[in-house]
């Protein structure tokens, strides 16, 4: 059976081409920042580069979630366990001429300690045992490239469907991932959703084992509903 974790991470409706970025923040800084609840300290800083357009996570309209397929004792059919958080911050910066992503200026961060499902017991287990939120307080995504989106399409308004590649870090383990993105761009704003999948073992996560849980799938689906707003130069 396959388990689905869903997280929908930030993707600019206008995103295109490549970014090669590495994390500039140490694990210690990450723990300190998220303990204080300010994940914005983990993001690139500074003014918008000349000739660039930067979109940042809007104050509302964003939700990251995991989705886990499980079979509970006493239930006839399996169901999806879903945990969601709006505690997301991030940005994406593109060249205003080519639509290319600008290296070192795009990153998205989710606070792992604030996922909320329909079960307090599940939430405690996910935060404490699966994600180890105290030790690894964030999930981070750094875009590295775009497939299926031309430069002209990236810089124009309207709906877009494409794939975004990037490095996803969970519990200190970084793996390349591919996200399916559907986006809608309007002047000064981009909205849409992105999703990807991976297995528990990809990020050295031990599948949950509790008495009420008969089985859990091995595939994790991550989803992100995003709203981005253009930052003024």
C-alpha positions in Angstrom: 0.0 0.0 0.0 1.3 3.5 -0.7 1.1 6.4 1.8 0.6 9.8 0.6 2.2 12.9 2.4 1.1 16.1 0.8 2.8 19.3 0.9 2.1 22.0 -1.5 5.0 24.2 -1.8 5.4 27.6 -3.2 5.7 27.9 -6.9 5.5 31.1 -8.9 3.0 31.0 -11.7 5.6 32.9 -13.7 8.5 30.7 -12.8 10.8 29.5 -15.5 14.2 27.9 -16.2 16.9 27.3 -13.6 18.2 28.1 -10.2 21.2 26.6 -8.5 21.0 27.6 -4.9 22.4 26.1 -1.7 21.2 26.7 1.8 23.0 29.6 3.4 21.6 29.0 6.9 23.0 26.5 9.3 20.9 24.0 11.2 21.5 25.8 14.4 20.2 29.1 13.0 17.2 27.2 11.6 16.3 25.8 15.0 16.6 29.2 16.7 14.6 31.0 14.1 11.7 28.5 14.1 11.7 28.2 17.8 10.8 31.8 17.9 8.3 31.3 15.1 10.1 33.4 12.5 10.9 31.2 9.6 11.5 34.3 7.5 15.0 34.4 9.0 15.8 31.4 6.9 15.2 33.1 3.6 17.5 35.1 1.3 17.8 38.7 2.3 18.5 42.0 0.6 16.8 44.2 -2.0 15.4 42.9 -5.3 18.3 42.6 -7.7 18.4 45.0 -10.6 16.5 43.7 -13.6 14.6 41.2 -11.5 11.1 40.5 -10.3 10.5 39.0 -6.9 7.3 37.3 -5.7 6.9 36.5 -2.0 4.4 34.4 -0.1 1.2 36.5 0.6 -0.1 37.0 4.1 -3.2 34.8 3.2 -4.1 32.2 0.7 -1.4 29.7 1.4 -1.6 26.2 2.8 0.9 23.4 3.0 -0.3 19.9 3.8 0.7 16.3 4.0 -1.7 13.5 3.0 -1.2 10.0 4.4 -3.2 7.0 3.3 -4.0 4.8 6.4 -6.2 2.0 7.5 -7.4 2.4 11.1 -8.7 -0.3 13.4 -12.5 -0.4 13.4 -12.8 1.3 10.1 -14.0 -0.6 7.0 -12.2 1.5 4.5 -8.9 3.3 4.4 -8.8 7.1 4.6 -6.4 9.9 4.1 -4.8 11.5 7.2 -4.3 15.2 6.3 -2.3 17.7 8.3 -2.2 21.3 7.2 -0.4 24.5 8.1 -0.4 28.1 6.9 2.9 28.8 8.5 4.8 29.1 5.3 7.2 31.7 4.0 9.3 32.1 0.9 10.1 33.9 -2.3 11.0 33.3 -5.9 13.0 35.8 -8.0 13.1 35.8 -11.8 14.9 37.7 -14.5 12.5 40.2 -15.9 13.8 39.7 -19.4 14.3 36.0 -19.7 12.0 34.7 -17.0 14.9 32.6 -15.6 15.1 31.9 -11.9 17.9 33.9 -10.2 20.3 31.7 -8.3 20.3 32.2 -4.5 17.1 34.2 -4.5 14.4 31.5 -4.4 13.5 29.4 -1.3 10.4 28.2 0.5 10.2 27.2 4.2 7.4 25.4 6.1 7.4 25.2 9.9 7.1 21.4 10.8 5.8 22.1 14.3 2.5 23.6 13.3 0.8 20.9 11.1 -2.8 20.4 12.3 -5.0 17.4 11.4 -8.4 16.2 12.9 -6.6 14.3 15.6 -4.4 15.8 18.4 -2.9 12.4 19.0 -1.8 12.1 15.3 -0.4 15.7 15.4 1.7 14.9 18.4 3.0 11.7 16.8 3.8 13.4 13.5 5.6 16.3 15.1 7.4 14.3 17.7 8.2 10.9 16.1 7.9 11.3 12.3 9.2 14.8 11.6 11.1 15.3 14.9 10.1 19.0 14.8 12.2 20.0 17.8 15.4 18.8 16.1 14.3 19.6 12.5 11.9 22.5 12.7 11.5 23.2 9.0 10.9 21.6 5.6 12.7 23.6 2.9 12.5 23.7 -0.8 14.9 25.3 -3.2 13.8 25.4 -6.9 16.4 24.3 -9.5 14.6 24.3 -12.8 11.4 24.4 -14.8 10.2 22.0 -17.5 7.4 22.7 -20.0 7.3 26.5 -19.6 8.8 28.9 -22.2 10.3 32.2 -21.2 7.5 34.1 -22.9 4.8 32.0 -21.2 6.6 32.5 -17.8 6.4 36.3 -18.1 2.8 36.5 -19.4 -0.5 36.5 -17.6 -2.9 33.6 -17.7 -3.1 29.9 -16.7 0.0 27.7 -16.9 0.8 24.0 -16.3 4.4 22.9 -15.9 6.9 20.9 -13.8 9.2 22.5 -11.3 12.4 20.7 -10.1 14.2 21.4 -6.9 15.9 20.2 -3.8 13.6 19.3 -0.9 15.0 19.0 2.6 13.2 16.9 5.2 14.8 15.9 8.6 18.2 17.1 7.4 18.1 15.0 4.2 18.1 16.7 0.8 16.7 15.0 -2.3 15.8 16.2 -5.8 12.1 16.3 -6.4 9.8 17.1 -9.3 6.5 19.1 -8.7 3.5 19.2 -10.9 2.3 22.8 -11.0 -0.9 24.5 -12.1 -0.7 28.3 -11.8 -2.6 31.4 -12.7 -0.8 34.7 -13.1 -2.3 38.2 -13.0 -0.6 41.6 -12.7 1.3 41.6 -9.4 0.0 38.2 -8.3 0.3 34.5 -8.9 -1.9 31.7 -7.5 -2.0 28.0 -7.9 -1.0 24.6 -6.6 2.0 22.2 -6.7 2.4 18.6 -5.6 5.0 15.9 -5.5 5.5 12.4 -4.1 8.2 10.4 -2.3 8.6 7.5 0.0 9.2 7.3 3.7 12.7 5.8 3.1 13.7 8.7 0.8 14.0 10.9 3.8 14.8 8.3 6.4 11.4 8.6 8.0 10.2 5.6 9.9 6.6 4.6 9.0 4.2 5.0 12.0 3.5 2.0 14.2 0.7 2.5 16.7 -2.0 0.0 17.9 -4.9 1.7 16.2 -3.1 1.8 12.8 -3.5 -1.4 10.8 -1.5 -0.3 7.8 -0.1 2.8 6.1 1.0 3.3 2.5 4.7 3.9 1.7 4.2 6.8 -0.7 4.1 10.4 0.6 2.3 13.1 -1.4 3.1 16.7 -0.7 0.8 19.6 -1.8 1.0 23.3 -1.7 -1.8 25.9 -2.5 0.0 29.2 -3.0 -0.7 32.9 -3.4 2.3 35.0 -4.2 2.5 38.8 -4.5 5.0 40.9 -6.4 7.5 42.7 -4.1 8.2 46.4 -4.9 11.8 47.1 -5.9 
